[in-house]
Amino acid sequence: MTRLPRTVGALALAVTVVLGTTAGPALGDEAPSSPQTTSETPVPSSAEPSTPADTALPTAPPEPPPAPGEPPAAVSEQPDLALTVVFDKASYDPADLVLLRATVVNAGTATASALRLESSGNLTPHYWHFEDEVTDLAPGESVQAEASGYVMDVADGVVRVTVEVRSAEADARPDDNATTVSAPLGVVRGGFTGVAYGDLNANQAPDPGEELAGLRVYASGGAPSGFYETVADNAGRIAFHDLLAGSYTVYGDSPDWIFPGLAVQVDGTGEPEVLLRGDNRIDGWLTGTLAFVRPTYAAGDTARLLVTLTNSGRGPIPGLVAYCTSTSSAPAGYGELDPNGSGATVPATSTRTFEIDYPVDAPTANAGFLEVTCFIGKPPDHYGMVRATGATRVPGLRAARVVGRLMTPDRHQCGCRPSYLPVPDAKLYLRDQVTGQVVARDTTDADGWFEFLDLPADRYDVGVVGPWTGRGGTTPVLLVDALDDGSRTHFVVVVPGPEQPDPDPAPVPPPTGEAGGTPEPAALAATGAGVGWLAVTGLVFLVGGAGLVFGTRRRTA
């Protein structure tokens, strides 16, 4: 009797454990209860044990297909772009500008954004322009765009372009987003022949012996543009065949000749005969100098500038003209070197002198000098051009007062606008550019100011004693005009550089009077006359005294 209660209790405990285990998955969504302590006594249950449940999650059954007559499930909205492209002409010549017009329609249910057109084919690179700069296209709307380009390849005899429209969104039916259009090309071909020669005697015509055999000749042009070359035969003959119609530039390549470029038109109606003329390459042949006839001129004079040109080459140099700039505003008389004329000729291995005249007007007299720089060459390319400069002086007028400041760049200043600092307590001097003599001196004040009074109008080199030089190691220049009266300020800019000596002699120290030395002669009285002039005066008095003595003896006798 005692065993039965124990057996029933054990069975009840087992049923409780089984029920707790199978109920886990079903209660997974419930909040967890507080953990039970092991001291609690299990409640016996008389429920029958159940079959353990499957722990796998159930799978949803597939949805049945829609019944006949029911509408399909709704899809997301999408743009549906359609593209058409046409040419502006039915056919083209290779040189024509090809115009494309595109129309884009959005037949979809959503807006197409970031609209763009991309194209490929045998046209030069081009850009599509949408009307009104449209980039978004709403459902039911359309937009037009244009692009243009030139034909790059005529091999197939057609112009062909493929265009595609794109947007940021996927297209509902992309099969109509691209199209290809084409149009026939009228391709014409032709050529030209001729003779290449070097015009040694500059008579503008080929002469026996001037043929350039073996000359490499180039032709560029046509539509579409191409580059072609050939070599002249022993007679200087050249030929170009099967060229696309259009304009061509023909030239040769030679170290001895210049080819400015010959224009030839190819139209397919025949092959024209051309003369490819080479000019003497005068690089290094021509040299020149400029010099005024006189070193000085006066106001109202005509300053005569001599231009000497030497040709050391094998042939004449025709068509030489001069382009001159000067410190004078007066018009120059160019003579044979007039840029508006036919130009001058310098024969081979010879020298010629030409004259250019400049009136000495009032502004030139006020400046005190005249400088001219000329460029002499042969138009239109002026190859072998020479450059020369000449200067003369116009003395006579003087400036009452010249005021200026000696400045140096502020190396510690930042910014795009330059800043300058004064150079104080610096000795500066003016040196005559012709004679090299120092004509004036001054020392700057604390703010870098200097002043010169009653100074001849001229152009002077400026020297600064101390560690200073001009920009780039050059010598600063001061232009003194006769109208200078102190009302305008001249700025002289220097930068740190090598030490510049004082051109004035150092003072001689007085004698020390030490014992054992040769005593110095007594100093002459301050008469205001130099020692040389005193020696001449003493000689005059000596001769005069001798005359008095002889005169006295004669009277005594």
Buried (B, 14 or more C-beta within 10 A) or exposed (E): EEEEEEEEEEEBEEBBEBBEEBEEEEEEEEEEEEEEEEEEEEEEEEEEEEEEEEEEEEEEEEEEEEEEEEEEEEEEEBBBBBBBBEBBEEEBBBBBEBBBBBBBBBBBBBBBEEBEBEBEBBBEEBEBEBEEEBBBBEBEBBBBBBBBBBBBBBEEEBBBBBBBBBBEBEBBEEEBBBBEBBBEBEBBEBBBEBBBBBBBBBEEEBEEEBBBEEBBBBBBBBBBBEEBEBEBBEEBBBEBEEBBBBBBBBBBEBEEBBBEEBEBEBEEEEBBEBBBBBBBBBEEBBBBBBBBEEEBBEBEBEBBBBBBBBBBBEBBBBBBBBBBEBBBEBEBBBBBBBEEEEBBBBBBEEEBEBBBBBBBBEBBBBBBBBBBBBBBBBEEEBBBBBEBEBBBBBBBBBBEEBBBBBBBBEEEEEEEEEEBEBBEEBBBBBBBBBEEEBBBBBEBBEEBBBEBEEBBBBBBBBBBBBEBBBEEEEEBEBBBBBBBEEEEEBEBBBBEBEEBEEBEEEEEEEEEEEEEEEEEEEEEEEEEEEEEEEEEEEEEEEEEEEEEEEEEEEEEE
